[in-house]
Amino acid sequence: MRVLIACEFSGRVREAFNKKGHESWSCDFLTTEISSYRHYQGDVFDLIDTEHWDLMIAHPPCVHLAVSGALHFHKKKIRQKRALAFVQDLLDSPIHKIALENPVSVISTKIRKPDQYIQPWMFGHEETKKTGLWLKNLPLLKPTNIMENRRANLTPSGQNKLGPSPTRSMDRGRTYQGIADAMADQWGCDY
């Protein structure tokens, strides 16, 4: 299967699919953290418009979308409108299977509600980070390793508690490995 991981600099999801034998490419304006010739540094629509993809998993930037920044929405109406248009363009891409992930955001009120919400603690990580998945022709992602002690205590932790720094948005944007592996295991097959 040919898999495009849109807006991914970390390479985690790309590599999870490559380990399963798929031809998986990541694309971002940033360089990739896990070196690979299968990373395109540039506009994702350069690849969407010129290549055939069976599956796309998209991680659009949430800086103008996440409700955690709602206090500042009044100052970024134009940027938010552009961000929502980008999300809609990704969802409308001519790719048979699509998953778009984002934290709790205005996507759910301006475009449509997510098909499901997931948490890192459902996939073997102690952290919390409620993340929506908007799906097209894909099943819901099934939890693989529920951390029961975390399930009982949903106090924000992990990426949600990072303080200001030059790399904060990158640090918050990395997909948890357990989630990347679940995506490859569950969506990297024919059904």
Residue frames as qw, qx, qy, qz and C-alpha x, y, z in Angstrom:
[[0.000, 0.890, 0.456, 0.000, 0.00, 0.00, 0.00],
 [0.370, 0.379, -0.039, 0.847, 1.19, 3.54, -0.73],
 [0.395, -0.758, -0.473, 0.215, 0.80, 5.69, 2.37],
 [0.246, 0.581, -0.058, 0.773, 1.22, 9.45, 2.68],
 [0.460, -0.600, -0.478, 0.446, 1.79, 10.91, 6.14],
 [0.191, 0.749, 0.184, 0.607, 0.94, 14.58, 5.71],
 [0.211, -0.820, 0.178, -0.501, 2.41, 17.26, 7.97],
 [0.894, -0.439, 0.024, 0.085, 4.75, 14.87, 9.78],
 [0.244, 0.820, -0.487, 0.175, 8.32, 15.87, 10.57],
 [0.580, -0.535, 0.580, -0.201, 9.01, 13.22, 13.24],
 [0.431, 0.371, -0.778, -0.267, 8.83, 10.23, 10.89],
 [0.350, -0.148, 0.831, -0.406, 7.22, 8.02, 13.54],
 [0.744, 0.343, 0.375, -0.434, 4.04, 7.17, 11.63],
 [0.582, 0.643, -0.427, -0.257, 5.96, 6.85, 8.34],
 [0.131, 0.463, -0.870, 0.109, 8.40, 4.39, 9.88],
 [0.550, 0.004, 0.713, -0.435, 5.64, 2.37, 11.58],
 [0.792, 0.483, 0.127, -0.352, 4.06, 1.78, 8.15],
 [0.451, 0.660, -0.593, -0.098, 7.42, 1.13, 6.46],
 [0.216, -0.359, 0.876, -0.239, 8.20, -1.54, 9.07],
 [0.682, 0.230, 0.592, -0.361, 4.97, -3.27, 8.02],
 [0.512, 0.080, 0.713, 0.473, 6.21, -3.38, 4.41],
 [0.331, 0.847, 0.412, -0.052, 4.29, -0.43, 2.99],
 [0.454, 0.304, 0.124, 0.828, 5.72, 2.32, 0.82],
 [0.259, -0.859, -0.411, 0.161, 5.16, 5.17, 3.22],
 [0.405, 0.394, 0.004, 0.825, 6.21, 8.78, 2.71],
 [0.239, -0.723, -0.414, 0.498, 6.11, 11.71, 5.13],
 [0.305, 0.584, 0.254, 0.708, 5.75, 15.31, 4.04],
 [0.337, -0.828, -0.297, 0.335, 6.32, 18.53, 5.95],
 [0.283, 0.919, -0.115, 0.251, 7.92, 21.93, 5.48],
 [0.429, -0.749, 0.499, -0.074, 10.37, 20.85, 8.23],
 [0.401, 0.419, -0.814, -0.040, 13.16, 18.31, 7.79],
 [0.867, -0.278, -0.342, -0.231, 12.47, 14.89, 9.21],
 [0.459, -0.704, 0.491, -0.231, 13.85, 13.81, 12.58],
 [0.782, -0.119, 0.603, 0.104, 14.29, 10.19, 11.43],
 [0.084, 0.564, -0.533, -0.624, 16.42, 10.51, 8.32],
 [0.617, 0.280, 0.734, 0.045, 14.88, 8.92, 5.25],
 [0.065, -0.058, 0.545, 0.834, 14.78, 9.46, 1.51],
 [0.136, -0.522, -0.791, -0.289, 11.02, 8.90, 1.94],
 [0.137, -0.716, -0.404, 0.552, 10.46, 12.38, 3.32],
 [0.326, 0.594, 0.357, 0.643, 9.37, 15.20, 1.06],
 [0.248, -0.485, -0.298, 0.784, 10.16, 18.65, 2.42],
 [0.062, -0.048, -0.365, -0.928, 7.57, 20.94, 0.92],
 [0.554, 0.044, 0.089, -0.826, 3.86, 21.37, 0.22],
 [0.482, 0.036, 0.860, -0.162, 1.82, 18.20, 0.72],
 [0.655, 0.597, 0.281, -0.369, -0.35, 19.04, -2.29],
 [0.236, 0.647, -0.644, -0.334, 2.74, 18.66, -4.50],
 [0.091, -0.162, 0.983, 0.001, 2.46, 14.94, -3.66],
 [0.467, 0.383, 0.675, -0.423, -1.34, 14.66, -3.50],
 [0.515, 0.694, 0.012, -0.503, -1.74, 16.27, -6.92],
 [0.401, 0.639, -0.597, -0.274, 0.93, 14.23, -8.70],
 [0.100, 0.253, -0.957, 0.096, 1.00, 10.77, -7.07],
 [0.714, -0.300, -0.475, -0.419, -1.43, 7.93, -6.31],
 [0.078, -0.308, 0.746, -0.585, -1.95, 7.18, -2.61],
 [0.475, -0.309, -0.805, -0.177, -4.04, 4.42, -1.02],
 [0.522, -0.695, -0.454, 0.194, -4.06, 5.99, 2.43],
 [0.223, 0.574, -0.203, 0.762, -3.27, 9.39, 3.89],
 [0.529, -0.634, -0.462, 0.323, -2.84, 10.15, 7.57],
 [0.228, 0.672, 0.033, 0.704, -2.77, 13.92, 8.04],
 [0.511, -0.525, -0.417, 0.538, -1.54, 15.89, 11.05],
 [0.216, 0.753, 0.170, 0.598, -2.39, 19.50, 10.12],
 [0.261, 0.149, -0.442, 0.845, -0.90, 22.16, 12.41],
 [0.311, -0.655, -0.689, 0.016, -3.28, 22.89, 15.28],
 [0.318, -0.129, -0.255, 0.904, -1.91, 26.30, 16.32],
 [0.241, -0.024, -0.090, -0.966, -4.93, 28.18, 14.93],
 [0.590, -0.191, -0.615, -0.486, -7.45, 25.38, 15.47],
 [0.476, -0.186, -0.795, 0.326, -7.04, 23.86, 18.96],
 [0.381, -0.794, -0.336, -0.335, -9.53, 25.03, 21.57],
 [0.679, -0.427, -0.237, 0.548, -6.65, 25.31, 24.03],
 [0.314, -0.055, 0.105, 0.942, -5.95, 28.62, 22.25],
 [0.022, 0.715, 0.656, 0.242, -9.57, 29.81, 22.16],
 [0.274, -0.770, -0.221, 0.533, -8.69, 32.89, 24.21],
 [0.201, -0.481, 0.371, 0.769, -6.77, 34.17, 21.16],
 [0.435, 0.430, 0.742, 0.274, -9.26, 33.19, 18.41],
 [0.181, 0.914, 0.300, -0.204, -10.47, 36.79, 18.05],
 [0.139, -0.798, 0.372, 0.454, -6.95, 37.85, 17.01],
 [0.174, -0.328, 0.820, 0.435, -6.51, 35.18, 14.35],
 [0.676, 0.427, 0.407, -0.443, -9.76, 34.91, 12.42],
 [0.582, 0.672, -0.339, -0.306, -8.06, 35.03, 9.01],
 [0.087, 0.477, -0.874, 0.032, -5.36, 32.51, 10.01],
 [0.483, 0.042, 0.801, -0.353, -8.02, 30.20, 11.45],
 [0.707, 0.537, 0.129, -0.441, -10.08, 30.46, 8.26],
 [0.446, 0.635, -0.606, -0.176, -7.01, 29.48, 6.21],
 [0.153, -0.308, 0.916, -0.208, -6.22, 26.60, 8.58],
 [0.631, 0.247, 0.601, -0.424, -9.79, 25.29, 8.26],
 [0.667, 0.625, -0.176, -0.366, -9.61, 25.56, 4.46],
 [0.202, 0.539, -0.817, -0.024, -6.37, 23.51, 4.56],
 [0.394, -0.057, 0.857, -0.328, -8.08, 20.86, 6.71],
 [0.705, 0.450, 0.315, -0.448, -11.05, 20.72, 4.34],
 [0.525, 0.656, -0.471, -0.269, -8.72, 20.40, 1.33],
 [0.037, -0.370, 0.922, -0.104, -6.95, 17.48, 3.03],
 [0.518, 0.159, 0.739, -0.400, -10.27, 15.78, 3.81],
 [0.675, 0.603, 0.130, -0.405, -11.43, 16.33, 0.21],
 [0.021, -0.577, 0.735, 0.356, -8.25, 14.86, -1.28],
 [0.825, 0.251, -0.289, -0.416, -8.80, 12.15, -3.93],
 [0.157, 0.343, -0.901, 0.214, -7.42, 9.43, -1.67],
 [0.612, -0.280, -0.663, -0.327, -9.61, 6.43, -0.84],
 [0.677, -0.533, -0.459, 0.217, -8.69, 6.14, 2.86],
 [0.167, 0.617, -0.209, 0.740, -8.01, 9.22, 4.99],
 [0.573, -0.620, -0.452, 0.289, -7.41, 9.81, 8.69],
 [0.160, 0.670, -0.125, 0.714, -6.96, 13.36, 9.92],
 [0.605, -0.477, -0.524, 0.362, -5.91, 13.89, 13.53],
 [0.075, 0.568, -0.127, 0.810, -6.03, 17.01, 15.65],
 [0.123, -0.160, -0.727, 0.656, -6.51, 17.84, 19.31],
 [0.081, 0.724, 0.649, -0.218, -9.92, 19.09, 20.43],
 [0.213, -0.155, 0.270, 0.926, -10.46, 21.89, 17.94],
 [0.412, 0.457, 0.131, -0.778, -12.83, 24.06, 15.96],
 [0.189, 0.137, -0.837, -0.495, -12.76, 21.45, 13.19],
 [0.010, -0.305, -0.941, 0.148, -15.59, 19.72, 15.06],
 [0.185, 0.668, 0.480, -0.538, -17.84, 22.79, 14.90],
 [0.212, 0.662, -0.246, -0.675, -16.73, 24.36, 11.61],
 [0.320, 0.314, -0.777, -0.442, -16.36, 21.22, 9.44],
 [0.810, -0.227, -0.411, -0.351, -17.71, 18.15, 11.24],
 [0.676, -0.594, 0.376, -0.220, -17.38, 16.23, 14.47],
 [0.095, 0.493, -0.861, -0.084, -14.56, 13.67, 14.67],
 [0.774, -0.045, -0.556, -0.300, -15.40, 10.01, 14.26],
 [0.818, -0.422, -0.349, 0.179, -13.62, 9.27, 17.53],
 [0.121, -0.874, 0.383, -0.274, -11.39, 10.67, 20.25],
 [0.889, -0.006, -0.372, 0.268, -8.31, 8.80, 21.41],
 [0.382, -0.876, 0.277, -0.102, -5.82, 9.26, 24.26],
 [0.350, 0.590, -0.718, 0.118, -2.16, 8.16, 24.51],
 [0.389, -0.309, 0.761, -0.417, -3.06, 6.11, 27.63],
 [0.873, 0.225, 0.211, -0.377, -5.17, 3.87, 25.38],
 [0.815, 0.528, -0.227, 0.074, -1.99, 2.86, 23.50],
 [0.873, -0.108, -0.250, 0.405, 0.54, 2.18, 26.26],
 [0.314, 0.395, -0.211, 0.837, 1.57, 5.71, 27.28],
 [0.283, -0.460, -0.645, 0.541, 0.90, 7.31, 30.66],
 [0.037, -0.148, 0.020, 0.988, 0.16, 10.74, 29.17],
 [0.328, 0.672, 0.621, -0.237, -3.15, 12.39, 28.36],
 [0.023, 0.335, -0.332, -0.881, -3.82, 14.27, 25.12],
 [0.550, 0.495, 0.614, -0.275, -7.37, 14.04, 23.83],
 [0.027, -0.351, 0.582, 0.733, -7.09, 13.80, 20.07],
 [0.699, 0.435, 0.299, -0.483, -9.83, 13.63, 17.46],
 [0.302, -0.117, 0.808, 0.491, -9.74, 11.42, 14.39],
 [0.591, 0.514, 0.047, -0.620, -11.73, 12.34, 11.28],
 [0.452, -0.149, 0.849, 0.231, -11.94, 9.18, 9.17],
 [0.648, 0.460, -0.192, -0.576, -12.82, 8.31, 5.58],
 [0.878, 0.240, -0.376, -0.174, -13.18, 4.61, 4.69],
 [0.340, 0.337, -0.766, 0.428, -11.27, 3.55, 7.81],
 [0.633, -0.524, -0.570, -0.028, -12.46, 1.77, 10.96],
 [0.402, -0.872, 0.146, -0.238, -12.19, 3.34, 14.40],
 [0.388, 0.508, -0.688, 0.343, -8.76, 2.89, 15.96],
 [0.827, -0.445, -0.325, -0.109, -8.98, 0.21, 18.66],
 [0.344, -0.805, 0.444, -0.194, -7.03, 0.70, 21.92],
 [0.771, 0.320, -0.543, 0.089, -4.04, -1.64, 22.16],
 [0.583, -0.054, -0.599, 0.546, -2.71, -1.20, 25.70],
 [0.317, -0.804, -0.197, -0.463, -4.96, 0.69, 28.14],
 [0.331, 0.205, -0.590, 0.707, -3.07, 2.13, 31.10],
 [0.419, -0.624, -0.650, -0.112, -5.73, 1.63, 33.79],
 [0.424, -0.513, -0.341, 0.663, -4.07, 3.90, 36.36],
 [0.112, -0.086, 0.218, 0.966, -4.12, 6.73, 33.81],
 [0.221, -0.441, -0.693, -0.526, -7.70, 6.05, 32.78],
 [0.424, -0.665, -0.585, 0.192, -8.77, 6.76, 36.37],
 [0.306, -0.716, -0.080, 0.623, -6.78, 10.01, 36.63],
 [0.547, 0.618, 0.385, 0.414, -7.23, 12.25, 33.61],
 [0.226, -0.872, 0.048, 0.431, -5.24, 15.20, 34.94],
 [0.617, 0.775, -0.132, 0.038, -3.46, 16.70, 31.92],
 [0.652, -0.547, 0.422, 0.314, 0.09, 15.47, 31.54],
 [0.711, 0.153, 0.495, 0.476, 2.79, 14.90, 28.95],
 [0.346, 0.305, 0.366, 0.808, 2.72, 17.12, 25.86],
 [0.173, -0.816, -0.442, -0.330, -0.17, 19.15, 27.29],
 [0.533, -0.812, -0.115, 0.208, 2.00, 20.40, 30.15],
 [0.686, 0.132, 0.082, 0.711, 5.05, 21.57, 28.20],
 [0.163, -0.797, -0.150, 0.561, 6.13, 25.10, 29.03],
 [0.441, 0.884, -0.055, -0.149, 7.09, 27.75, 26.50],
 [0.568, -0.417, 0.529, 0.473, 10.17, 26.97, 24.42],
 [0.243, 0.532, -0.470, -0.661, 11.40, 27.41, 20.84],
 [0.225, 0.115, -0.916, -0.311, 10.55, 23.75, 20.12],
 [0.408, 0.103, 0.658, -0.624, 7.24, 23.53, 21.99],
 [0.721, 0.367, -0.017, -0.588, 5.01, 23.13, 18.91],
 [0.551, 0.393, -0.722, -0.139, 7.31, 20.42, 17.53],
 [0.003, 0.172, -0.897, 0.406, 7.45, 18.64, 20.89],
 [0.522, 0.201, 0.512, -0.652, 3.66, 18.74, 21.18],
 [0.665, 0.448, -0.219, -0.556, 3.21, 17.59, 17.58],
 [0.167, 0.344, -0.919, -0.097, 5.00, 14.25, 17.76],
 [0.827, -0.151, -0.307, -0.445, 2.71, 11.25, 17.47],
 [0.591, -0.473, 0.610, -0.235, 3.05, 8.85, 20.38],
 [0.124, 0.358, -0.887, -0.263, 4.75, 5.65, 19.20],
 [0.296, 0.181, 0.905, -0.245, 1.95, 3.42, 20.49],
 [0.504, 0.632, 0.285, -0.515, -0.57, 5.35, 18.40],
 [0.313, 0.627, -0.551, -0.452, 1.69, 5.25, 15.31],
 [0.053, -0.182, 0.979, 0.068, 2.08, 1.48, 15.70],
 [0.415, 0.388, 0.731, -0.378, -1.69, 1.00, 16.14],
 [0.474, 0.672, -0.063, -0.566, -2.34, 3.00, 12.96],
 [0.249, 0.498, -0.764, -0.327, 0.08, 0.84, 10.99],
 [0.164, -0.011, 0.977, -0.133, -1.24, -2.41, 12.47],
 [0.364, 0.475, 0.701, -0.387, -4.92, -1.61, 12.07],
 [0.454, 0.763, 0.084, -0.452, -5.08, 0.61, 8.98],
 [0.066, 0.614, -0.682, -0.391, -2.23, -0.96, 7.05],
 [0.299, 0.048, 0.948, 0.097, -4.32, -3.90, 5.89],
 [0.327, -0.117, -0.555, -0.756, -7.10, -4.57, 3.42],
 [0.190, 0.243, 0.825, -0.474, -10.57, -4.99, 4.86]]
